[in-house]
Amino acid sequence: MIVLTGSIATGKSSTCRLLEKSGFVVIDADKIAKKLIDAKVIKKLFGSKYIKDDKIDRKALGSLIFENPGKREVLNDYIHPLIREEIYKRVSSLEAKNIKYVADIPLYFESGHYDAQIVTLVYCPREQQIKRLMKRDNLSRDDALISLDSQMGIEEKKKKADYVIDNRGDEMHLASEVKKFIKYLKDR
């Protein structure tokens, strides 16, 4: 399995779009999670105050999850095995057809239990992450830090990765980094 990971606001989505343009199928763990978690599950796990008009109040749930490690663990214990199972099904199918893919698993290091041949990290320095997150989600610095601190630090992830895509530059820089990554995969 070829895994693409990173942290909030490092540029995983931009990297995935570039990989898709290069013919890769992206298996997106976040999209899988959204399909697997519905209002009934959230109501069962956390109560009805996280439901509005029969839909998940994602902002309220996000605040709960980012600010409360115990609640985050409850959700992760429920959802990660289901996500993992679906990712493995898709990987098996793509590998059987010899189709190029990456599994975009943002919480790869935090969730564990995957058998990956290559773990690729989309990287930018923490201060750049903070600025991007504040701008992207219109957050205060304190709120951005709460989100970032809910995950393993980017520098720790960098040490654990097999390959690093450096995304501290502009879009052209990222495109160049993605091309290097594709060449790395071909050369293996």
C-alpha positions in Angstrom: 0.0 0.0 0.0 1.2 3.5 -0.9 0.1 5.9 1.8 0.0 9.7 1.5 -0.3 11.5 4.9 0.4 14.8 6.5 -1.2 17.2 9.0 -3.9 19.8 8.8 -3.0 22.5 6.2 0.1 20.9 4.8 -1.4 20.6 1.3 -2.5 16.9 1.1 -5.6 17.9 -1.0 -3.5 19.9 -3.5 -1.0 17.0 -3.7 -3.8 14.5 -4.3 -5.3 16.7 -7.1 -1.8 16.7 -8.8 -1.5 13.0 -8.4 -5.0 12.5 -9.9 -4.0 14.6 -12.9 -1.0 12.3 -13.3 -3.3 9.2 -13.5 -3.4 8.1 -9.9 -6.5 7.0 -8.1 -6.8 8.6 -4.7 -8.4 6.6 -1.9 -9.5 9.3 0.5 -9.9 8.2 4.1 -11.8 11.4 5.0 -14.4 10.8 2.3 -14.8 7.2 3.4 -15.2 8.4 7.0 -17.9 10.8 6.0 -19.8 8.0 4.4 -19.5 5.8 7.4 -20.4 8.3 10.0 -24.0 9.5 10.0 -26.2 11.3 12.4 -27.4 8.1 14.1 -23.8 7.1 14.9 -22.9 10.5 16.3 -26.1 10.7 18.4 -25.4 7.2 19.8 -21.8 8.1 20.6 -22.1 11.7 21.8 -25.8 12.7 22.1 -28.2 14.7 20.1 -26.6 18.1 20.7 -24.3 17.4 17.8 -27.2 16.9 15.4 -29.0 19.7 13.6 -31.9 19.0 11.2 -31.1 15.3 11.2 -27.5 16.0 10.1 -24.2 16.1 11.9 -23.3 19.6 13.2 -19.7 19.2 12.0 -18.5 22.5 13.6 -19.8 21.5 17.1 -18.5 17.9 16.6 -15.2 19.2 15.5 -14.9 21.4 18.6 -15.7 18.4 20.8 -13.2 16.1 19.1 -10.3 18.6 18.9 -10.7 19.8 22.5 -11.4 16.5 24.2 -8.9 13.7 23.6 -11.2 11.1 25.4 -14.1 11.9 23.0 -11.7 11.8 20.0 -10.6 8.4 21.1 -14.2 7.2 21.3 -14.8 8.3 17.7 -11.5 6.9 16.5 -12.0 3.5 18.1 -15.4 3.3 16.3 -14.4 4.6 12.9 -10.8 3.6 12.2 -11.4 -0.1 11.9 -14.2 0.6 9.4 -12.1 3.0 7.4 -9.2 0.6 7.3 -11.4 -2.3 6.1 -12.7 -0.1 3.2 -9.3 1.1 2.3 -7.9 -2.4 2.1 -10.8 -3.5 -0.2 -10.1 -0.6 -2.6 -6.3 -1.2 -2.5 -6.8 -4.9 -3.3 -9.1 -4.1 -6.2 -6.7 -1.4 -7.7 -3.6 -3.6 -7.2 -5.3 -6.5 -8.9 -6.0 -4.3 -11.9 -2.4 -2.8 -11.8 -3.8 0.7 -11.3 -1.6 3.4 -9.8 -3.0 4.8 -6.5 -2.3 6.4 -3.2 -4.2 6.0 0.0 -4.7 9.5 1.5 -4.8 8.7 5.2 -4.3 12.0 7.2 -4.1 10.2 10.5 -1.9 7.3 9.3 0.6 7.6 12.2 -2.1 8.3 14.8 -4.3 5.4 13.8 -1.7 2.8 13.0 -2.5 -0.8 12.0 -1.9 -0.3 8.3 0.6 -2.4 6.3 2.2 0.2 4.0 5.1 -0.3 1.6 5.7 3.5 1.3 4.6 6.2 3.7 4.8 9.6 2.0 4.4 12.8 4.0 3.2 16.1 2.6 5.2 18.6 4.6 5.4 22.2 5.5 6.8 23.8 8.7 4.5 24.2 11.6 4.4 28.0 11.5 3.3 27.8 7.8 0.6 25.3 8.8 -0.7 27.7 11.4 -0.9 30.6 8.9 -2.6 28.4 6.3 -5.1 27.0 8.7 -6.0 30.4 10.1 -6.5 31.7 6.6 -8.3 28.7 5.2 -10.7 28.2 8.1 -10.9 31.8 9.3 -9.5 30.7 12.7 -7.8 32.6 15.5 -4.2 31.5 16.2 -5.4 29.8 19.4 -8.1 27.8 17.6 -5.6 26.8 14.9 -3.2 25.6 17.6 -6.0 23.5 19.2 -6.5 21.8 15.9 -2.8 21.2 15.2 -2.1 20.0 18.7 -4.8 17.3 18.4 -2.5 15.5 16.0 1.0 14.2 16.1 3.4 17.0 15.3 4.6 17.5 11.7 8.3 17.2 12.6 7.7 13.8 14.3 5.7 12.6 11.3 8.6 13.8 9.0 11.0 11.5 10.9 8.7 8.5 10.5 8.0 9.0 6.8 9.7 7.0 4.0 9.4 9.9 1.5 8.7 13.7 2.0 7.0 16.0 -0.4 8.1 19.5 0.6 5.2 21.9 0.2 6.6 25.0 1.7 6.6 26.8 -1.7 4.1 27.8 -4.3 2.0 25.6 -6.6 4.8 25.2 -9.2 7.1 24.0 -6.4 4.5 21.5 -5.3 4.0 20.3 -8.8 7.8 19.7 -9.1 7.8 17.8 -5.8 5.0 15.6 -7.0 6.9 14.8 -10.2 9.9 13.8 -8.1 7.6 11.6 -6.0 6.2 9.9 -9.1 9.7 9.3 -10.4 10.6 7.8 -7.0 7.7 5.4 -7.3 8.6 4.4 -10.8 12.3 3.8 -9.8 11.3 1.4 -7.0 
